[in-house]
Amino acid sequence: GHGTLVRQWATLLRGCFWPGLAAELAALWLSAKRRGDEPWPPVAAGAITAAFFMVLVWVGALLDGSAWGSASDVPWALGPGWYDILAPLVRFGPSAAFDPRIASAYTIHPVQAYFALGCLAIGTGGLFLKKRLPPRRLTALLVCALALAWLGLGFLRADDPVLLLGLRAPQLMALGGLVWSAAVLATEK
């Protein structure tokens, strides 16, 4: 049904963020170069837009009950019955990957909210710095901030398998974002 389709797209968008961001920035770069324009301004705008877009994706994940966090006892953790409060806000049920009835015995980190707030802060910071920094530096700093958010918050997720050195796939891809950012900043004139 409708909920399954939305869940599949939300999962795809979260899982493909880093390859999607790389493709978006490369397409903006190539398009500007082909027109003979300076490529960094549209690339910086694309990075800001991506941060704001991810706010919507993570809010959707919270409402859907997907991309859930690890067990936690922090005061703001989502406790038993948290999905019963959110369910009336959406037409479809909890993600197939997470049944809140199973989680009724413990509380979990609201990682979706952490990611949404982090992306909102990064996007807002990008808008604030857009007129203050060269677009090349701004793009590298935005990608670096997004990568650090993915690396740090990835440790609080419980829905992605650990792949290598205690890191999940999105964290490993975020390392690529950090390397790219460092390379851009190191070659800045």
ABEGO torsion letter per residue (X at the ends): XAAAAAAAAAAAAAAAAAAAAAAAAAAAAAAAAAAGBBAAAAAAAAAAAAAAAAAAAAAAAAAAGBGBBBBBABAABBBBGAAAAAAAABABBBBAABBAAAAAABBBBBAAAAAAAAAAAAAAAAAAAAAABBAAAAAAAAAAAAAAAAAAAAAABAABBBABGGBBAAAAAAAAAAAAAAAAAAABX
